[in-house]
Amino acid sequence: MKKRAGRETAIDKIVQNVIENLSGKGRVSEEEISEIWRKAVGAKMARHTKPISIRKSVLLVNVDGSGWLYELTIKKREILRKLSGKFRGKQLKGLRFRIGELLESKPR
């Protein structure tokens, strides 16, 4: 059976894309998210917050108190503007803040 060059190339691209998606290539790591966040909000605010994840183009951020939650909510548009285009070209559509744990959970 004879293989067509164009078809072989298309299949190769599909397989390569699947492998890259499974390996996380192109995804932003937690460390990168934290560093980008710190630069956008400043060191003082970063000490009271922890970016958790990006889902459906929304960055979820834990905050250590209601005062910081209020301040972040007021500055949401400004922060979102500073974060624009910083996540490997992925555009954030929103920010979601919640009071939650900031420390890394330690393995037992």
C-alpha positions as CSV (number, residue, x, y, z in Angstrom):
1,M,0.0,0.0,0.0
2,K,1.3,3.4,-1.0
3,K,1.2,6.3,1.5
4,R,0.5,9.9,0.4
5,A,3.0,12.4,1.7
6,G,0.3,15.0,2.5
7,R,-1.8,12.5,4.6
8,E,1.3,11.3,6.5
9,T,2.2,14.9,7.4
10,A,-1.3,15.7,8.6
11,I,-1.3,12.6,10.9
12,D,2.1,13.4,12.1
13,K,0.9,16.9,13.1
14,I,-2.1,15.5,14.9
15,V,0.0,13.1,16.9
16,Q,2.5,15.8,17.7
17,N,-0.3,18.1,19.0
18,V,-1.8,15.4,21.1
19,I,1.6,14.6,22.7
20,E,2.3,18.3,23.4
21,N,-1.1,18.7,25.0
22,L,-0.6,15.7,27.2
23,S,2.9,16.7,28.2
24,G,1.7,20.2,29.2
25,K,3.9,21.9,26.6
26,G,2.5,25.4,26.0
27,R,0.9,25.5,29.5
28,V,1.9,28.1,32.0
29,S,3.4,26.5,35.1
30,E,2.4,27.5,38.7
31,E,5.8,29.2,39.2
32,E,5.3,31.3,36.0
33,I,1.7,32.2,37.1
34,S,3.0,33.3,40.6
35,E,5.8,35.4,39.1
36,I,3.6,37.1,36.6
37,W,1.0,37.8,39.3
38,R,3.7,39.2,41.7
39,K,4.9,41.6,39.0
40,A,1.4,42.7,38.2
41,V,0.2,43.4,41.8
42,G,3.4,44.2,43.6
43,A,5.3,42.5,46.4
44,K,3.0,43.7,49.3
45,M,-0.2,42.5,47.7
46,A,1.4,39.3,46.5
47,R,2.2,38.4,50.1
48,H,-1.5,38.3,50.8
49,T,-2.6,36.4,47.7
50,K,-1.8,33.2,45.8
51,P,-2.8,32.5,42.2
52,I,-4.3,29.0,42.1
53,S,-5.2,28.2,38.6
54,I,-6.4,29.4,35.2
55,R,-9.7,27.8,34.0
56,K,-11.7,28.9,31.0
57,S,-9.5,32.0,30.8
58,V,-10.3,33.1,34.4
59,L,-7.5,33.3,37.0
60,L,-8.5,32.1,40.4
61,V,-6.7,33.8,43.3
62,N,-6.8,32.9,47.0
63,V,-6.7,35.9,49.4
64,D,-5.9,35.8,53.1
65,G,-8.5,38.3,54.3
66,S,-11.6,40.3,53.5
67,G,-9.8,43.6,53.4
68,W,-7.5,42.4,50.6
69,L,-10.4,40.7,48.9
70,Y,-12.2,44.1,48.8
71,E,-9.1,46.0,47.5
72,L,-8.4,43.4,44.8
73,T,-12.1,43.6,43.7
74,I,-11.8,47.4,43.4
75,K,-8.5,47.0,41.3
76,K,-9.7,44.1,39.2
77,R,-9.8,45.9,35.9
78,E,-6.4,47.5,36.5
79,I,-4.8,44.1,37.4
80,L,-6.5,42.4,34.5
81,R,-5.0,45.0,32.1
82,K,-1.5,44.5,33.6
83,L,-1.9,40.7,33.1
84,S,-3.0,41.1,29.5
85,G,-0.9,39.0,27.2
86,K,1.5,37.8,29.9
87,F,0.4,34.1,29.9
88,R,2.1,33.0,26.6
89,G,-0.4,34.9,24.5
90,K,-3.4,33.4,26.3
91,Q,-5.9,36.2,27.0
92,L,-7.4,36.3,30.5
93,K,-11.1,37.1,30.5
94,G,-11.5,37.6,34.2
95,L,-10.2,37.3,37.7
96,R,-11.9,35.5,40.6
97,F,-10.9,36.1,44.2
98,R,-11.8,34.0,47.2
99,I,-10.6,33.8,50.8
100,G,-8.5,30.8,51.1
101,E,-5.2,29.1,52.0
102,L,-2.0,30.7,50.8
103,L,0.6,28.1,51.9
104,E,1.6,25.1,49.8
105,S,0.2,21.9,51.3
106,K,3.1,19.8,52.6
107,P,3.3,16.1,51.5
108,R,3.1,13.7,54.4
